[in-house]
């Protein structure tokens, strides 16, 4: 795995790995967006690496990421209110 500059959004930064994985699963993102979320948020893979693995452009992944993050954050706040702020 390549090193990447990565910072989790503040609202999900304190979640445990299993809580983050649960939030991604419960966010009902669809197959592609779930794969993007897991690789980006859990594995901390760079966008280019994710794009190559999923056979799409890096810009496509970059455009899909903001709505993915919003949905995962909203789900995490609903599931784990004590761990999100």
LOKOLTOR-585574 format. One line per field, with one value per atom (N, C-alpha, C, CB): x, y, z; residue in three letters; residue number from 1. Coordinates in steps of 0.001 Angstrom, whole numbers. Last residue first. Glycine has a CB too. Layout:
BEGIN
u = X|...
v = Y|...
w = Z|...
residuo = Ala|...
num = NUM|...
//
This chain:
BEGIN
u = -18500|-18751|-18803|-17688|-18980|-18844|-19133|-19787|-19541|-18170|-17944|-17837|-22222|-21268|-19838|-21336|-23561|-23578|-22560|-24948|-23473|-22532|-22472|-21123|-25531|-25225|-24418|-24476|-25593|-26824|-26529|-27680|-22953|-23534|-24805|-23834|-22760|-21947|-22515|-20493|-24485|-24781|-24025|-24425|-23126|-24493|-24880|-25489|-20699|-20708|-22100|-20246|-21631|-20996|-20998|-19538|-22575|-23487|-22915|-23769|-20275|-21448|-22368|-22217|-18640|-18247|-19435|-17148|-20127|-19859|-19533|-18699|-20003|-21289|-21139|-22176|-17047|-17792|-19171|-17962|-16401|-16015|-16809|-14581|-16909|-17837|-17596|-17705|-14748|-16088|-17094|-16568|-12649|-12633|-13993|-11625|-13377|-13357|-13409|-12084|-13025|-14333|-14434|-14562|-10319|-11270|-12679|-11292|-9214|-9025|-10035|-7593|-11380|-10465|-10364|-10926|-11458|-12052|-11016|-13295|-10944|-10947|-11754|-11504|-10481|-11884|-12065|-12683|-7695|-8341|-9769|-8343|-7379|-6796|-7487|-5278|-8714|-9167|-8635|-8729|-7117|-8512|-9034|-9399|-4786|-4762|-6178|-4109|-5684|-5164|-5162|-3744|-6381|-7402|-6926|-7839|-4720|-4825|-5837|-3440|-6203|-5558|-5720|-6160|-7166|-6420|-5612|-5485|-8822|-7466|-6563|-7531|-11075|-10550|-9095|-11403|-11459|-11592|-10934|-13036|-10809|-10357|-10365|-11235|-11922|-10519|-9998|-10349|-14583|-13726|-12247|-14100|-15440|-15417|-14497|-16827|-15246|-14461|-14330|-15122|-17125|-15724|-14821|-15552|-19403|-18973|-17511|-19853|-19569|-19286|-18869|-20499|-20137|-18945|-18582|-19162|-22598|-21385|-20125|-21533|-24244|-24130|-22757|-24357|-24577|-23958|-24009|-22553|-25613|-26333|-25874|-27843|-24570|-24851|-25566|-23565|-23775|-25136|-25528|-25276|-21091|-22057|-23491|-21858|-20043|-19968|-21004|-18547|-20486|-21117|-21121|-20391|-18809|-20254|-20999|-20590|-16307|-16755|-18271|-16028|-16326|-16259|-16739|-14834|-16318|-17437|-17492|-17321|-13863|-15081|-16319|-15225|-12121|-12162|-13454|-10956|-13767|-12932|-13082|-13313|-13884|-14498|-13446|-15419|-12827|-12642|-13261|-13232|-13514|-12111|-11875|-11419|-15948|-15736|-14310|-16079|-15867|-17016|-16848|-18264|-13551|-13602|-14730|-13750|-12497|-13322|-13477|-14710|-9098|-10520|-11280|-10767|-6609|-7165|-8654|-6894|-3619|-4998|-5409|-5195|-1404|-1782|-3263|-1430|-172|-1013|-1226|-2364|1847|1598|776|2934|487|1223|899|910|834|0|886|-952
v = 13700|15043|16064|15429|10305|11343|12689|11082|8567|8566|9612|7219|8796|9087|9210|8001|7972|9387|9741|9759|5855|5997|7454|5516|6048|4775|4921|3897|8775|8105|6833|7770|9188|10015|9368|11439|7355|7174|7971|7594|8521|7194|6960|6104|10879|10927|9597|11283|9805|10635|10667|12069|8521|7726|8518|7331|10758|9666|8812|8788|12297|12852|11747|13794|10507|10944|11492|12003|10346|9144|9537|8322|12973|12427|11147|12145|13096|13973|13444|15328|10891|10879|11827|11215|11226|10387|10508|8922|12702|13305|12521|13389|10872|12153|12829|13080|8920|8583|9865|7753|10443|9843|9509|8575|11007|12110|11597|12969|8537|9107|10223|9632|6327|7460|7947|8603|2746|4031|5131|4348|145|390|1630|-823|-294|-321|-5|662|-47|-1282|-1411|-1345|2600|1493|184|1392|4003|4098|2943|5430|3418|2969|2960|3883|4741|3293|2712|2979|7373|6748|5223|7258|7928|7882|7164|9278|5774|6999|6816|7392|4171|4068|5391|2888|3598|4832|4780|5112|1585|1203|2396|343|3185|2137|1825|864|5165|5473|4452|5583|3914|5265|5508|6299|1339|1521|2875|1388|1919|1012|1239|-451|3679|4102|3224|4075|2025|3269|3688|4409|58|-311|906|-969|1654|953|550|-287|2463|3463|2832|4343|-70|709|1700|1449|-935|-1746|-914|-2771|1313|606|-52|1564|2465|3244|2593|3512|2205|1775|2556|1943|2592|3795|3478|4535|243|710|1928|1033|81|-939|-439|-2219|2342|2229|1226|1807|1658|2862|2817|4128|-590|-735|463|-891|623|-384|-583|-1722|2198|2830|1872|3300|190|1127|1832|2164|-1021|-1808|-915|-2854|1135|583|-187|-332|3658|2476|1927|1401|7204|5879|4778|5766|9701|8997|7598|9814|10724|10488|9688|11774|11557|10113|9736|9501|14336|13648|12135|13977|15097|15190|14370|16625|12841|13963|13926|13930|11723|11428|12686|10322|12344|12786|12488|14300|11672|11312|11814|9804|11122|12128|11952|13592|7781|8864|9871|8329|5172|6142|7279|6668|2223|3469|4347|4196|-1165|0|1238|-7
w = 17351|17907|16825|18916|18287|17268|17891|16072|20302|19770|18704|19209|20882|21959|21445|23023|18564|18952|20030|19433|16430|17546|18028|17125|14505|15153|16441|14199|13745|14161|14958|12939|13044|14105|14639|13589|10924|12131|13302|11867|9048|9592|10894|8573|8497|9028|9669|7911|7467|8679|9313|8351|5159|6222|7530|5827|3743|4097|5230|2869|3402|4084|4577|3152|1929|3274|4046|3191|-458|332|1762|-282|-1431|-974|-141|-2171|-1813|-886|-485|-1512|-3770|-2360|-1456|-2256|-6431|-5665|-4157|-6099|-7292|-7353|-6526|-8800|-6951|-6238|-6214|-6866|-8792|-7359|-6532|-6996|-11095|-10799|-9322|-11650|-11031|-10878|-10571|-12147|-11552|-10231|-9989|-10070|-13412|-13319|-11880|-14238|-12769|-13147|-13009|-12278|-11606|-13055|-13436|-13784|-9005|-9416|-10899|-8587|-8851|-8401|-8919|-6885|-9748|-10503|-10134|-10240|-7697|-9088|-9929|-9698|-5499|-5516|-6955|-4618|-6269|-6032|-6087|-4665|-6338|-7551|-7421|-7848|-3659|-4696|-5951|-5045|-1247|-2048|-3185|-2623|1586|274|-476|-553|4158|3905|2599|5072|4938|4527|4256|3296|5680|6555|6219|6442|3656|5081|5998|5435|1148|1488|2997|794|1165|789|1256|-728|1972|2749|2438|2464|-80|1325|2161|1909|-2357|-2274|-818|-3109|-1677|-1902|-1791|-3278|-1590|-384|-506|-129|-4251|-3227|-1901|-3016|-5483|-5829|-4734|-7141|-4136|-4217|-4464|-5311|-1847|-3107|-3190|-4300|651|-410|-1784|-57|3366|2166|940|2360|5844|5055|3749|4760|7011|7287|6463|8747|6164|5754|5909|6573|7464|6007|5510|5559|10138|9580|8060|10065|10324|10513|9927|12010|9992|9028|9115|9269|12315|11011|9923|10719|14232|14183|12824|15320|13728|13527|13487|14637|14405|13044|12794|12803|16367|16242|14824|17307|15851|15804|15759|14594|15666|16938|16958|18054|13160|13483|14746|13605|12416|12467|12846|11138|12557|13156|13215|12385|11125|12581|13205|12986|8538|8982|10502|8293|8520|8637|9010|9674|6280|7548|7540|7792|4580|4845|6207|4749|2148|3129|3355|2658|1911|1425|2540|906|690|1745|1156|2362|-772|-855|334|-2156|0|0|0|1203
residuo = Unk|Unk|Unk|Unk|Unk|Unk|Unk|Unk|Unk|Unk|Unk|Unk|Unk|Unk|Unk|Unk|Unk|Unk|Unk|Unk|Unk|Unk|Unk|Unk|Unk|Unk|Unk|Unk|Unk|Unk|Unk|Unk|Unk|Unk|Unk|Unk|Unk|Unk|Unk|Unk|Unk|Unk|Unk|Unk|Unk|Unk|Unk|Unk|Unk|Unk|Unk|Unk|Unk|Unk|Unk|Unk|Unk|Unk|Unk|Unk|Unk|Unk|Unk|Unk|Unk|Unk|Unk|Unk|Unk|Unk|Unk|Unk|Unk|Unk|Unk|Unk|Unk|Unk|Unk|Unk|Unk|Unk|Unk|Unk|Unk|Unk|Unk|Unk|Unk|Unk|Unk|Unk|Unk|Unk|Unk|Unk|Unk|Unk|Unk|Unk|Unk|Unk|Unk|Unk|Unk|Unk|Unk|Unk|Unk|Unk|Unk|Unk|Unk|Unk|Unk|Unk|Unk|Unk|Unk|Unk|Unk|Unk|Unk|Unk|Unk|Unk|Unk|Unk|Unk|Unk|Unk|Unk|Unk|Unk|Unk|Unk|Unk|Unk|Unk|Unk|Unk|Unk|Unk|Unk|Unk|Unk|Unk|Unk|Unk|Unk|Unk|Unk|Unk|Unk|Unk|Unk|Unk|Unk|Unk|Unk|Unk|Unk|Unk|Unk|Unk|Unk|Unk|Unk|Unk|Unk|Unk|Unk|Unk|Unk|Unk|Unk|Unk|Unk|Unk|Unk|Unk|Unk|Unk|Unk|Unk|Unk|Unk|Unk|Unk|Unk|Unk|Unk|Unk|Unk|Unk|Unk|Unk|Unk|Unk|Unk|Unk|Unk|Unk|Unk|Unk|Unk|Unk|Unk|Unk|Unk|Unk|Unk|Unk|Unk|Unk|Unk|Unk|Unk|Unk|Unk|Unk|Unk|Unk|Unk|Unk|Unk|Unk|Unk|Unk|Unk|Unk|Unk|Unk|Unk|Unk|Unk|Unk|Unk|Unk|Unk|Unk|Unk|Unk|Unk|Unk|Unk|Unk|Unk|Unk|Unk|Unk|Unk|Unk|Unk|Unk|Unk|Unk|Unk|Unk|Unk|Unk|Unk|Unk|Unk|Unk|Unk|Unk|Unk|Unk|Unk|Unk|Unk|Unk|Unk|Unk|Unk|Unk|Unk|Unk|Unk|Unk|Unk|Unk|Unk|Unk|Unk|Unk|Unk|Unk|Unk|Unk|Unk|Unk|Unk|Unk|Unk|Unk|Unk|Unk|Unk|Unk|Unk|Unk|Unk|Unk|Unk|Unk|Unk|Unk|Unk|Unk|Unk|Unk|Unk|Unk|Unk|Unk|Unk|Unk|Unk|Unk|Unk|Unk|Unk|Unk|Unk|Unk|Unk|Unk|Unk|Unk|Unk|Unk|Unk|Unk|Unk|Unk|Unk|Unk|Unk
num = 85|85|85|85|84|84|84|84|83|83|83|83|82|82|82|82|81|81|81|81|80|80|80|80|79|79|79|79|78|78|78|78|77|77|77|77|76|76|76|76|75|75|75|75|74|74|74|74|73|73|73|73|72|72|72|72|71|71|71|71|70|70|70|70|69|69|69|69|68|68|68|68|67|67|67|67|66|66|66|66|65|65|65|65|64|64|64|64|63|63|63|63|62|62|62|62|61|61|61|61|60|60|60|60|59|59|59|59|58|58|58|58|57|57|57|57|56|56|56|56|55|55|55|55|54|54|54|54|53|53|53|53|52|52|52|52|51|51|51|51|50|50|50|50|49|49|49|49|48|48|48|48|47|47|47|47|46|46|46|46|45|45|45|45|44|44|44|44|43|43|43|43|42|42|42|42|41|41|41|41|40|40|40|40|39|39|39|39|38|38|38|38|37|37|37|37|36|36|36|36|35|35|35|35|34|34|34|34|33|33|33|33|32|32|32|32|31|31|31|31|30|30|30|30|29|29|29|29|28|28|28|28|27|27|27|27|26|26|26|26|25|25|25|25|24|24|24|24|23|23|23|23|22|22|22|22|21|21|21|21|20|20|20|20|19|19|19|19|18|18|18|18|17|17|17|17|16|16|16|16|15|15|15|15|14|14|14|14|13|13|13|13|12|12|12|12|11|11|11|11|10|10|10|10|9|9|9|9|8|8|8|8|7|7|7|7|6|6|6|6|5|5|5|5|4|4|4|4|3|3|3|3|2|2|2|2|1|1|1|1
//
